[in-house]
Amino acid sequence: MGDYKKHLDIAREKLRSIREAFKEKRFTVVGDLGIKVVEQLIEADAARTNQHFGDHKSRHDYANANFPEEINHAMRRIWFAYGDLGYDGINGKRAEQVMKNLKEVIKFFEERFGEKIG
């Protein structure tokens, strides 16, 4: 699936769902979807140059090579929160950090893509 628009649409759908999950205090879902939103945004960016990745390492390598350190840092915080939220879904503070970092990531990609994501 190397289609920019398709990846962006998937990211938007997952972004709507993560916001609902956070509001409803379904924090393990926040952990899951936070990673998925980030992955779809990376794939959307890569698709603009006809690239596609099938594994996490390739996405991480691409992100490290193509995005500023502060965005990579925000994405890593989302990825690392997944373990905490996956095993301890009652951690609303950790889910809040995911949402905060995701906001920073979304802002970056909106500027990069020149369009609203969510």
Secondary structure, 3 states (H helix, E strand, C coil): CCCHHHHHHHHHHHHHHHHHHHHCCCHHHHHHHHHHHHHHHHHHHHHCCCCCCCCHHHHHHHHHHHCCHHHHHHHHHHHHHHHHHHHCCCCHHHHHHHHHHHHHHHHHHHHHHCCCCC
